[in-house]
Amino acid sequence: MQAPPPKPKDIADSLNIVISDSVASSLASDVEYRINQVIEEAARFMRHGRRTLMTTADIDQALRVLNIEPLYGHSPYNPATFRRALPFPQIPAAGPVYFPEDEEIDFDRVLREEKIALPKGVSWTAHWLAVEGVQPLTPENPPAIPRESDGDPLAKGELLRVTMNGIAPPTGLLVNGTAAGTGLGLDAAAAGAKKPGAGQQQNQQIVKQVLSRELQLYYARLTSSLLPPSADVHKRTAALASLRNDAGLQALLPYLVRWVGEGVVGVLKEDAPPESEGRVLEVLLDAIGAILDNSTLFVEPYLHQILPPILSILLHSSLPPSHATQLRTTASQTLSKLLTQHSTTYPSLSPRIMKTLLLALISPGKSTGTREGAIRGLVGVGKEAVRKGLVEGGGARVVGAEWEAGGGEQADQRPGHAHGLVNSVMDALRVLQPSSEDMSDSLDPARDADAEVLAKLHEVLGGFFASKVAVDGAWAREILGPLHSSSSSSS
């Protein structure tokens, strides 16, 4: 398309502007470039629209892209109608002339017609969806669901009572604010009656959890493969491997944790569990370890339910004798694994557990089994826990004093218990032993430095364990640690 130079000159004459032929030629070249640019952009919109006919909408979009004011009054939905003008006899060479037909508008009719309000265009605005977990009552947010009952939180929702093979397991497990059973069925029981007292109102909304049929079947087969322990060993190994590696078990996690907890309570509620129950506890500890090993499970919300079974096995006074040492060692290893994974997220977890174990170790009247479990638990917590519990806290001194006072046996006189406690203390102290395999010389009381270390050992460990540690000078100094360094600097 080329605009001849006379065209810009004619337009300038109509506006009473006088331009020269050279200026008109330059303007014609620029008009030609601009029109070609608009046509090329419009052709892109036409091709993207899968069309072969260019419309006024393509021209309008091209003008918008080029940041040019669009042509008003032209729309593809209301195309303009052009009429051919009558020929001009005075100018035969003018050729046909077309003009848009404008409709004559009657203003009286327009004013009488009902005015149509245009709808508001699409817009965006920002509002608070929730502030610290609470939804504000703004017009943009949906209205709050009215609570049907007040008082007991269990009366605000439905209990998940689950049945498996016609047997209803105990209920009462809270899952994300929902009271649920340990089985997998989906029968919902009505909530309890209202309790008086507006002070007990809770704003927590209870959510019903629905488990698929596949998860119910998985739970039934998993638990039946693990317990009773007399079942097929290969099935139990496969069940633990599945629990350790399979994904998609997050919905089952609260039920599995509750199942393990109730199993431990059921075994330990007897004063002297039979030997057969020791294997049950071993399987339950293996299940906890498999849950912690599964990287796809989000265990943190259930730590407060996982820790009680572990500590119960660790600190119970009378485990089955043939399984006691193995159970406490496994519980200590499981506790160590749990703290390794989650102590970074919860920095106060290790100190709180260490305080519990220390109280079980040094409190008077505790049984031999409880003390042994506390010592093995300190080993699971870590090296510094052993130092603070046995050395700085006086745990080794208490055990040694009771051993010497009992003439080499504890008050319960059950064979092997006292020796197991002494062995556990020695195993814990070996955690503080230097990594060098070569044993250093024993402490010599004739030398002042060694005599000072011996005196400090007798003070913190007592005479019984001090004599056992004194055979290795490097080990003795490592056990004292900061205590030996402070005494050396002060002297």
KOLPANU-748749 format. One line per field, with one value per residue (C-alpha): x, y, z; residue number from 1. Coordinates in nm, 4 decimals, padded with zeros to 6 digits. Last residue first. Layout:
REM KOLPANU-748749
c1 X|...
c2 Y|...
c3 Z|...
pos NUM|...
//
This chain:
REM KOLPANU-748749
c1 04.5191|04.2189|04.3128|04.3487|04.0165|03.8359|03.9851|03.9051|03.5418|03.5172|03.5937|03.5723|03.4928|03.7690|04.0230|03.9233|03.9360|04.2829|04.4041|04.2720|04.2719|04.1136|03.7727|03.7044|03.8300|03.6190|03.3148|03.3171|03.4620|03.1998|03.1558|03.1734|03.3900|03.5849|03.6717|03.7840|04.0155|04.1542|04.2161|04.4050|04.6092|04.6928|04.8275|05.0181|05.1850|05.1973|04.8282|04.9191|04.6291|04.6362|04.8413|04.6648|04.4537|04.5146|04.1974|04.1936|03.8359|03.8449|03.5982|03.2881|03.0569|03.2446|03.0779|02.7388|02.8568|03.0003|02.6706|02.4807|02.7148|02.6516|02.2759|02.2981|02.5078|02.2450|01.9653|02.1489|01.9904|01.6855|01.7887|01.5324|01.7625|02.0470|02.3503|02.7226|02.7129|02.3919|02.5567|02.8323|02.5847|02.3649|02.6653|02.7754|02.4308|02.4106|02.7665|02.6952|02.3880|02.5656|02.4198|02.7613|02.8945|02.6075|02.3383|02.5351|02.8057|02.5597|02.3420|02.6506|02.7218|02.3739|02.0033|02.0382|02.3048|02.0765|01.8049|02.0392|02.0978|01.7254|01.6473|01.9018|01.7584|01.4039|01.5116|01.6933|01.3898|01.3524|01.3276|01.5339|01.5345|01.8735|01.7958|01.4253|01.4851|01.7727|01.5576|01.2839|01.5382|01.7008|01.3607|01.3003|01.6494|01.6134|01.2737|01.3524|01.5132|01.1988|01.2678|01.6341|01.5436|01.3244|01.5267|01.8132|01.5744|01.3594|01.6619|01.8046|01.4698|01.4584|01.8108|01.7180|01.4022|01.6098|01.8567|01.5742|01.4026|01.7231|01.8159|01.4708|01.3984|01.4886|01.3819|01.0324|01.0143|00.9778|01.0466|00.9325|01.1678|01.2591|00.9345|00.7358|00.9765|00.9163|00.5406|00.5159|00.7280|00.5048|00.1919|00.3604|00.5520|00.2257|00.2183|00.5851|00.5385|00.4798|00.5233|00.6997|01.0450|00.9462|01.2240|01.0275|00.7322|00.9648|01.1190|00.7753|00.6831|01.0074|00.9224|00.5821|00.7473|00.9883|00.7022|00.5144|00.8276|00.8456|00.4815|00.5677|00.7899|00.4997|00.4548|00.5259|00.3255|00.0674|-00.0265|00.2884|00.1419|-00.1842|-00.0119|00.2359|-00.0428|-00.2509|00.0389|00.1187|-00.2441|-00.2717|00.0360|-00.0988|-00.4359|-00.2797|-00.0536|-00.3204|-00.3970|-00.0237|00.0182|00.0500|00.4115|00.5555|00.9108|00.9144|00.5569|00.6077|00.9359|00.7661|00.4873|00.7358|00.9295|00.6080|00.4946|00.8305|00.8167|00.4734|00.2685|00.3904|00.4411|00.0642|00.0779|00.2741|00.0905|-00.2535|-00.1668|-00.0589|-00.3455|-00.6119|-00.4412|-00.4023|-00.7688|-00.8769|-00.6378|-00.7865|-01.1415|-01.0591|-01.0436|-01.2688|-01.1742|-01.4462|-01.3265|-01.3925|-01.3869|-01.1876|-01.3514|-01.3885|-01.6540|-01.5666|-01.6378|-01.9962|-02.0830|-02.3293|-02.2355|-02.4180|-02.4841|-02.2367|-02.1885|-02.3689|-02.1709|-02.0176|-01.9520|-01.6382|-01.4365|-01.0585|-00.9808|-00.8068|-01.1006|-01.1479|-01.2137|-01.1454|-00.9267|-00.6646|-00.7031|-00.7990|-00.8093|-01.1092|-01.2376|-01.1558|-01.1824|-01.5266|-01.5191|-01.7454|-01.4611|-01.3121|-01.5279|-01.4580|-01.6239|-01.5305|-01.6953|-01.8966|-01.8582|-01.9228|-02.0012|-01.6410|-01.5402|-01.7522|-01.9329|-02.1341|-02.3545|-02.4760|-02.1951|-02.2827|-02.0692|-01.8936|-02.0011|-01.7918|-01.5170|-01.5466|-01.7956|-01.5448|-01.5869|-01.2207|-01.1133|-00.8916|-00.5730|-00.3346|-00.5333|-00.7293|-00.8529|-00.7550|-00.8562|-00.7043|-00.8918|-00.9159|-01.1507|-01.3859|-01.6162|-01.9234|-02.2426|-02.3862|-02.7093|-02.9756|-03.1705|-03.5347|-03.6308|-03.7916|-03.4645|-03.3761|-03.7170|-03.6911|-03.3360|-03.4420|-03.1285|-03.0683|-02.8696|-02.5419|-02.4693|-02.1002|-01.9817|-01.8795|-01.7672|-01.7482|-01.5054|-01.3890|-01.3132|-01.6693|-01.6508|-01.9559|-02.1801|-02.1008|-02.2147|-02.4601|-02.3020|-02.2561|-02.3592|-02.1390|-02.2701|-02.0398|-01.9940|-02.1612|-02.0003|-01.6680|-01.6629|-01.5895|-01.7110|-01.3772|-01.0543|-00.7955|-00.5353|-00.1944|00.0142|00.1417|-00.0262|-00.3496|-00.3428|-00.2909|-00.5856|-00.8106|-00.6918|-00.7628|-01.1046|-01.1758|-01.1583|-00.9018|-01.0360|-00.8233|-00.8876|-00.7148|-00.7348|-00.3561|-00.3359|-00.5737|-00.3943|-00.0660|-00.2279|-00.3302|00.0326|00.1387|-00.1446|-00.0524|00.3129|00.2155|-00.0049|00.2771|00.5297|00.2918|00.2060|00.5790|00.6362|00.3353|00.4596|00.7966|00.6272|00.4028|00.7061|00.8797|00.5673|00.5427|00.2904|00.0123|-00.2290|-00.5923|-00.7149|-00.8638|-00.5394|-00.3413|-00.5662|-00.5141|-00.1362|-00.1311|-00.3205|-00.1155|00.1995|00.0538|-00.0023|00.1404|00.0000
c2 -02.5232|-02.3414|-02.4363|-02.8033|-02.8121|-02.6497|-02.8879|-03.1966|-03.0912|-03.0000|-03.3600|-03.5896|-03.8838|-03.7875|-03.7741|-04.1209|-04.2635|-04.1199|-04.2706|-04.6201|-04.8576|-04.5777|-04.6447|-04.9584|-04.8084|-04.4960|-04.7181|-04.8579|-04.5585|-04.3081|-04.1605|-03.7822|-03.7602|-04.0815|-03.9654|-03.6243|-03.7913|-04.0151|-03.7182|-03.5354|-03.8464|-03.8729|-03.5172|-03.5612|-03.8845|-04.1600|-04.2389|-04.3784|-04.3769|-04.6585|-04.6331|-04.5781|-04.8366|-04.8502|-04.8354|-04.4564|-04.3252|-04.1847|-04.3387|-04.1296|-04.3906|-04.6394|-04.4742|-04.5868|-04.9459|-04.9379|-04.8119|-05.0805|-05.3465|-05.2370|-05.2516|-05.5932|-05.7222|-05.6005|-05.7694|-06.0968|-06.2918|-06.1376|-06.0300|-05.7462|-05.5453|-05.5325|-05.7610|-05.6865|-05.6383|-05.4428|-05.1225|-05.1574|-05.1941|-04.9149|-04.6820|-04.7715|-04.6993|-04.3620|-04.2629|-04.3563|-04.1307|-03.8353|-03.5669|-03.4468|-03.7926|-04.0308|-03.7936|-03.4960|-03.7061|-03.9573|-03.6744|-03.5197|-03.8402|-03.8789|-03.9359|-04.3091|-04.3455|-04.1565|-04.4108|-04.6964|-04.5388|-04.4784|-04.8375|-04.9684|-04.7461|-04.8645|-05.2277|-05.1918|-05.0456|-04.6844|-04.6159|-04.3016|-04.0820|-04.0894|-04.2825|-04.2157|-03.8446|-03.8491|-04.0196|-03.7580|-03.4736|-03.6265|-03.6473|-03.2785|-03.1767|-03.3768|-03.2326|-02.8665|-02.8105|-02.9247|-02.8985|-02.9893|-03.2616|-03.4271|-03.6790|-03.7454|-03.7476|-04.0186|-04.2310|-04.2082|-04.3101|-04.6110|-04.7074|-04.6773|-04.8826|-05.1510|-05.1598|-05.1694|-05.4544|-05.6559|-05.6198|-05.7172|-06.0038|-06.3089|-06.1342|-06.0345|-05.6647|-05.5652|-05.2031|-05.0346|-04.7503|-04.8307|-05.0031|-04.7097|-04.4595|-04.6046|-04.6397|-04.2796|-04.1252|-04.2205|-04.0362|-03.6999|-03.7467|-03.7663|-03.4199|-03.4706|-03.7989|-03.6745|-04.0053|-04.0215|-04.0737|-04.4087|-04.4884|-04.3453|-04.5721|-04.8727|-04.7965|-04.7767|-05.1128|-05.2700|-05.1473|-05.3152|-05.6397|-05.6369|-05.5701|-05.8722|-06.0860|-05.9958|-06.0945|-06.4644|-06.4384|-06.3419|-05.9811|-05.9301|-05.6421|-05.6588|-05.3319|-05.3661|-05.5888|-05.4023|-05.0657|-05.1639|-05.2854|-04.9746|-04.7539|-04.9569|-04.9530|-04.5788|-04.5102|-04.7304|-04.5559|-04.2095|-04.3100|-04.4649|-04.1441|-04.0927|-04.4369|-04.3225|-04.4267|-04.7687|-04.8059|-04.8833|-05.0051|-05.2343|-05.3652|-05.4243|-05.6193|-05.8222|-05.9192|-06.0169|-06.2233|-06.4028|-06.4733|-06.6383|-06.5765|-06.6581|-06.2869|-06.2341|-05.9821|-05.8407|-06.0109|-05.9482|-05.5805|-05.5404|-05.7423|-05.5396|-05.2067|-05.2859|-05.3862|-05.0593|-04.8672|-05.0308|-04.9586|-04.5921|-04.3978|-04.1039|-03.8528|-03.6342|-03.2865|-03.1179|-02.7387|-02.5930|-02.2911|-02.4570|-02.3782|-02.4914|-02.1529|-02.1678|-02.4158|-02.6948|-03.0115|-03.1079|-03.4727|-03.6950|-03.7107|-03.9540|-04.2457|-04.2507|-04.5898|-04.5585|-04.8699|-04.8576|-04.9645|-04.7630|-04.5462|-04.1807|-03.8558|-03.5754|-03.2753|-03.3649|-03.7320|-03.7765|-04.1404|-04.2130|-04.5479|-04.9026|-05.1567|-05.2670|-05.6287|-05.7243|-05.8119|-05.4668|-05.1966|-04.8311|-04.5743|-04.2345|-04.0021|-03.7213|-03.3569|-03.0930|-03.3284|-03.4501|-03.0902|-03.0960|-02.7650|-02.6163|-02.7679|-02.6987|-02.4613|-02.2082|-02.2293|-01.8971|-01.6888|-01.7115|-01.4493|-01.1459|-00.9660|-00.9745|-01.1791|-01.2622|-01.6278|-01.7288|-01.9301|-01.6508|-01.4085|-01.5825|-01.4922|-01.1292|-00.9242|-00.8191|-00.6862|-00.7787|-00.6482|-00.7777|-00.5082|-00.3840|-00.4499|-00.1746|-00.0278|-00.0208|00.3065|00.2692|00.4486|00.7908|00.9771|00.7722|00.8339|01.2098|01.2052|01.0519|00.9069|00.9128|00.6118|00.6830|00.5053|00.4900|00.6450|00.5021|00.7015|00.5545|00.7193|01.0822|01.0828|01.1934|01.5104|01.7284|01.4285|01.3169|00.9614|00.8828|00.7636|00.3997|00.2990|00.1523|-00.0356|-00.0512|-00.3815|-00.4282|-00.7310|-00.6713|-00.3190|00.0224|00.3294|00.4243|00.3701|00.2696|00.5054|00.3703|00.1711|-00.0641|-00.3577|-00.1601|-00.0640|-00.4293|-00.5308|-00.2780|-00.3901|-00.7530|-00.6521|-00.4760|-00.8126|-00.9863|-01.2894|-01.6027|-01.7154|-01.9488|-01.6843|-01.6868|-01.6128|-01.3147|-01.1818|-01.1959|-01.0274|-00.7371|-00.6838|-00.6852|-00.4468|-00.2008|-00.1953|-00.1565|00.1406|00.3021|00.2591|00.4017|00.6955|00.7663|00.7583|00.9869|01.2298|01.2514|01.3151|01.5839|01.7531|01.7544|01.8873|02.1833|02.2229|02.4783|02.4017|02.5132|02.1805|02.0744|02.1848|01.9539|01.6626|01.7397|01.7602|01.4286|01.2730|01.4426|01.2540|00.9134|00.6735|00.3320|00.0000
c3 09.0800|08.9371|08.5799|08.6653|08.8531|08.5612|08.3059|08.5149|08.5565|08.1879|08.0855|08.3884|08.1645|07.9190|08.2022|08.3209|07.9686|07.9118|08.2406|08.1740|08.4734|08.6810|08.5253|08.7280|09.0560|08.9995|08.9382|09.2918|09.4756|09.3715|09.0259|09.0901|09.4052|09.3564|09.0044|09.1334|09.3825|09.1122|08.8826|09.1624|09.2341|08.8659|08.8595|09.1870|09.0890|09.3482|09.2916|08.9465|08.7008|08.4491|08.1332|07.8043|07.6284|07.2547|07.0471|07.0324|07.0086|07.3617|07.6093|07.6780|07.5266|07.7440|08.0449|07.9135|07.8713|08.2244|08.3636|08.1686|08.3002|08.6574|08.6001|08.4361|08.7248|08.9675|08.7755|08.7125|08.9925|09.1575|09.5040|09.5095|09.7360|09.4928|09.5097|09.5570|09.9316|09.9158|10.0371|09.7779|09.4931|09.6269|09.6477|09.2944|09.1518|09.3295|09.2259|08.8655|08.8628|09.0205|08.7937|08.6738|08.5966|08.5227|08.3978|08.2673|08.1024|07.9615|07.8254|07.6671|07.4776|07.3368|07.3925|07.3309|07.5981|07.8370|07.7553|07.8405|08.1813|08.2372|08.1424|08.3917|08.6634|08.5920|08.5924|08.9237|09.0924|09.2009|09.5737|09.5728|09.2607|09.0859|08.7671|08.7073|08.7699|08.5193|08.2570|08.2852|08.2728|07.9633|07.7951|07.8632|07.7513|07.4247|07.3282|07.3994|07.0578|06.8711|06.4970|06.5413|06.7919|06.5274|06.3267|06.5658|06.8604|06.7014|06.6077|06.9593|07.1070|06.8736|06.9803|07.3481|07.2934|07.1209|07.4119|07.6655|07.4838|07.4392|07.8052|07.9294|07.6871|07.8986|08.2178|08.0957|08.1890|08.5502|08.6408|08.3233|08.2312|07.8705|07.7781|07.9127|07.7551|07.4082|07.4564|07.5878|07.3040|07.0109|07.1273|07.1954|06.8687|06.6764|06.5117|06.4090|06.2204|05.8654|05.6804|05.3419|05.4970|05.6469|05.8960|06.1908|06.1109|06.0782|06.4189|06.5768|06.4204|06.5442|06.8940|06.8635|06.7473|07.0430|07.2839|07.1513|07.1875|07.5546|07.5975|07.5717|07.8795|08.0999|08.2149|08.5873|08.7308|08.4552|08.2854|08.0750|07.8022|07.7432|07.7693|07.4978|07.2671|07.3326|07.2284|06.9164|06.8002|06.8707|06.6606|06.3807|06.3894|06.3836|06.0884|05.8673|05.6755|05.6157|05.4586|05.0971|05.0508|05.1283|05.2650|05.6378|05.6731|05.3738|05.5149|05.8524|05.6828|05.4761|05.7886|05.9669|05.6675|05.6581|06.0309|06.0014|06.3141|06.6666|06.7210|06.7460|06.5973|06.3035|06.0171|06.1688|06.2125|05.8512|05.7051|05.8834|05.8124|05.4426|05.4177|05.5758|05.3533|05.0425|05.1578|05.1708|05.4921|05.5717|05.8371|05.9801|06.0635|06.3956|06.3990|06.6851|06.8412|07.1780|07.4346|07.7846|07.9409|07.8158|08.0868|08.0600|07.8752|07.5643|07.4966|07.3232|06.9484|06.7254|06.5955|06.2515|06.0980|05.8807|05.9447|05.9969|06.3490|06.6171|06.6927|06.6180|06.8007|06.5574|06.6427|06.3898|06.4854|06.8502|06.9474|07.1742|07.0561|07.1541|06.8740|06.7439|06.6303|06.3353|06.1038|06.1525|06.2948|06.3141|06.5277|06.3962|06.6416|06.4949|06.5594|06.8223|07.1123|07.1369|07.2047|07.5205|07.5626|07.2831|07.0197|06.6653|06.5854|06.3187|06.0028|05.9524|05.6538|05.3358|05.3046|05.0723|05.2963|05.5871|05.9058|05.9600|05.9307|06.2230|06.1535|06.2406|06.0233|05.7498|05.4010|05.4424|05.1383|04.8068|04.5032|04.1384|03.8746|03.6056|03.4746|03.6507|03.4607|03.2439|03.3690|03.0977|03.0755|02.9896|02.6690|02.6841|02.6379|02.3303|02.1713|02.2234|02.0879|01.7559|01.6036|01.2273|01.1280|00.9579|00.6311|00.5795|00.2507|-00.0848|-00.3926|-00.7417|-00.9864|-00.9799|-01.3527|-01.4521|-01.2436|-01.3153|-01.3620|-01.0074|-00.9603|-00.6800|-00.3608|-00.2818|00.0652|00.3361|00.6374|00.9401|01.1153|01.4539|01.6177|01.4415|01.5908|01.4422|01.6305|01.7830|01.5965|01.8525|02.0051|01.9182|02.1666|01.8920|02.0675|02.0996|01.7294|01.6357|01.8538|01.6754|01.3319|01.4239|01.5606|01.2259|01.0594|00.8451|00.6585|00.6384|00.9931|01.2357|01.5125|01.5463|01.1723|01.2001|01.5055|01.3143|01.0099|01.2360|01.3331|00.9663|00.8683|01.1453|01.0369|00.6683|00.7619|00.9574|00.6756|00.4096|00.6329|00.6749|00.2983|00.2355|00.4990|00.3240|-00.0125|00.1378|00.2900|-00.0498|-00.2219|00.0112|00.2894|00.3435|00.6268|00.5948|00.7391|00.4062|00.2410|00.4717|00.3749|00.0073|00.0577|00.2416|-00.0548|-00.3256|-00.2196|-00.3132|-00.0187|-00.1006|00.0000
pos 491|490|489|488|487|486|485|484|483|482|481|480|479|478|477|476|475|474|473|472|471|470|469|468|467|466|465|464|463|462|461|460|459|458|457|456|455|454|453|452|451|450|449|448|447|446|445|444|443|442|441|440|439|438|437|436|435|434|433|432|431|430|429|428|427|426|425|424|423|422|421|420|419|418|417|416|415|414|413|412|411|410|409|408|407|406|405|404|403|402|401|400|399|398|397|396|395|394|393|392|391|390|389|388|387|386|385|384|383|382|381|380|379|378|377|376|375|374|373|372|371|370|369|368|367|366|365|364|363|362|361|360|359|358|357|356|355|354|353|352|351|350|349|348|347|346|345|344|343|342|341|340|339|338|337|336|335|334|333|332|331|330|329|328|327|326|325|324|323|322|321|320|319|318|317|316|315|314|313|312|311|310|309|308|307|306|305|304|303|302|301|300|299|298|297|296|295|294|293|292|291|290|289|288|287|286|285|284|283|282|281|280|279|278|277|276|275|274|273|272|271|270|269|268|267|266|265|264|263|262|261|260|259|258|257|256|255|254|253|252|251|250|249|248|247|246|245|244|243|242|241|240|239|238|237|236|235|234|233|232|231|230|229|228|227|226|225|224|223|222|221|220|219|218|217|216|215|214|213|212|211|210|209|208|207|206|205|204|203|202|201|200|199|198|197|196|195|194|193|192|191|190|189|188|187|186|185|184|183|182|181|180|179|178|177|176|175|174|173|172|171|170|169|168|167|166|165|164|163|162|161|160|159|158|157|156|155|154|153|152|151|150|149|148|147|146|145|144|143|142|141|140|139|138|137|136|135|134|133|132|131|130|129|128|127|126|125|124|123|122|121|120|119|118|117|116|115|114|113|112|111|110|109|108|107|106|105|104|103|102|101|100|99|98|97|96|95|94|93|92|91|90|89|88|87|86|85|84|83|82|81|80|79|78|77|76|75|74|73|72|71|70|69|68|67|66|65|64|63|62|61|60|59|58|57|56|55|54|53|52|51|50|49|48|47|46|45|44|43|42|41|40|39|38|37|36|35|34|33|32|31|30|29|28|27|26|25|24|23|22|21|20|19|18|17|16|15|14|13|12|11|10|9|8|7|6|5|4|3|2|1
//
